Amino acid sequence: MQEKTLIIFKFDLDGTLIDGDHPELLFEDKNIDVDQFWREIAEERNDNAFENNTGHYLTRLVDEINYGRMQGLTIEKIKKLGAGISKMFFPGVPEFFTEIQKEFPQCEFRFHLISSGIKPM
């Protein structure tokens, strides 16, 4: 049997495969205004000269979970909300993954997501 050619695709998730940022699913569940959250992050970053955007947003998110409006959030809840990502894909993205595998059966495809977000989602 002939060995398949391995092809690995690496994608950013937010704004590349999905319309928006995946943490928005958490915000919407807790009735947190998504736009306001990101405006606050931008304002704090400018005020504090915080250099790492990702680190800043993740720190703020952890603060919301520990002390703020997201208290009580569990891994199980995050996984459940993560199922909503399928509704966020740009048109044609889910079909792309299926169709490329059908079109090139001689290849083995692996799809890797690169995200500085919430892995269980």
LOVOTOR-94070 format. One record per residue (C-alpha): chain; x, y, z. Coordinates in nm, 3 decimals, decimal comma. Last residue first. Layout:
BEGIN
chain  px  py  pz
A  X  Y  Z
...
! end
This chain:
BEGIN
chain  px  py  pz
A  -1,371  2,562  2,313
A  -1,158  2,360  2,550
A  -0,849  2,555  2,430
A  -0,961  2,905  2,528
A  -0,778  3,171  2,342
A  -0,435  3,237  2,206
A  -0,525  3,046  1,895
A  -0,345  2,836  1,641
A  -0,575  2,574  1,496
A  -0,426  2,265  1,337
A  -0,585  2,071  1,052
A  -0,427  1,744  0,951
A  -0,473  1,602  0,605
A  -0,361  1,265  0,477
A  -0,323  1,265  0,101
A  -0,399  1,009  -0,169
A  -0,770  1,079  -0,117
A  -0,724  1,428  -0,265
A  -1,064  1,560  -0,373
A  -1,255  1,392  -0,089
A  -1,020  1,534  0,176
A  -1,038  1,878  0,018
A  -1,417  1,861  0,013
A  -1,466  1,788  0,383
A  -1,240  2,062  0,520
A  -1,362  2,311  0,259
A  -1,726  2,237  0,341
A  -1,677  2,363  0,696
A  -1,516  2,685  0,564
A  -1,769  2,761  0,289
A  -1,940  3,051  0,464
A  -1,730  3,192  0,751
A  -1,755  2,977  1,061
A  -1,947  3,131  1,353
A  -2,228  2,876  1,380
A  -1,975  2,595  1,434
A  -1,831  2,797  1,721
A  -2,150  2,731  1,916
A  -2,015  2,393  2,029
A  -1,772  2,593  2,239
A  -2,058  2,688  2,472
A  -2,078  2,327  2,590
A  -1,701  2,304  2,627
A  -1,692  2,628  2,828
A  -1,976  2,503  3,049
A  -1,787  2,180  3,122
A  -1,470  2,377  3,192
A  -1,665  2,575  3,450
A  -1,782  2,936  3,481
A  -1,896  3,007  3,835
A  -1,804  3,372  3,827
A  -1,837  3,522  3,480
A  -1,950  3,871  3,582
A  -1,655  3,942  3,801
A  -1,416  3,800  4,057
A  -1,265  3,474  3,937
A  -1,415  3,446  3,588
A  -1,396  3,820  3,514
A  -1,038  3,831  3,647
A  -0,949  3,533  3,425
A  -1,088  3,722  3,124
A  -0,892  4,035  3,214
A  -0,572  3,832  3,236
A  -0,654  3,666  2,904
A  -0,717  4,006  2,741
A  -0,390  4,147  2,871
A  -0,184  3,846  2,780
A  -0,319  3,855  2,427
A  -0,254  4,226  2,383
A  0,103  4,198  2,515
A  0,255  4,543  2,548
A  0,052  4,691  2,832
A  0,119  5,062  2,798
A  -0,113  5,110  3,096
A  -0,350  5,367  2,948
A  -0,336  5,235  2,592
A  -0,385  4,875  2,700
A  -0,661  4,974  2,939
A  -0,844  5,158  2,662
A  -0,810  4,867  2,418
A  -0,929  4,614  2,677
A  -1,221  4,839  2,769
A  -1,317  4,870  2,401
A  -1,297  4,489  2,370
A  -1,539  4,440  2,663
A  -1,771  4,716  2,533
A  -1,795  4,549  2,193
A  -1,883  4,214  2,349
A  -2,152  4,351  2,582
A  -2,165  4,092  2,860
A  -2,493  3,902  2,877
A  -2,327  3,604  3,051
A  -2,389  3,367  2,759
A  -2,296  3,644  2,516
A  -1,961  3,694  2,686
A  -1,877  3,323  2,679
A  -1,962  3,290  2,308
A  -1,761  3,607  2,245
A  -1,456  3,412  2,361
A  -1,444  3,270  2,003
A  -1,353  3,601  1,841
A  -1,546  3,723  1,538
A  -1,641  3,569  1,207
A  -1,474  3,233  1,216
A  -1,199  3,074  1,009
A  -0,972  3,378  0,985
A  -1,122  3,638  1,219
A  -1,051  3,423  1,523
A  -0,920  3,078  1,438
A  -0,565  3,115  1,310
A  -0,499  2,831  1,077
A  -0,236  2,564  1,028
A  -0,285  2,315  0,746
A  -0,078  1,998  0,751
A  -0,036  1,782  0,444
A  0,088  1,425  0,483
A  0,139  1,236  0,159
A  -0,015  0,893  0,186
A  0,201  0,581  0,188
A  0,130  0,342  -0,096
A  0,000  0,000  0,000
! end
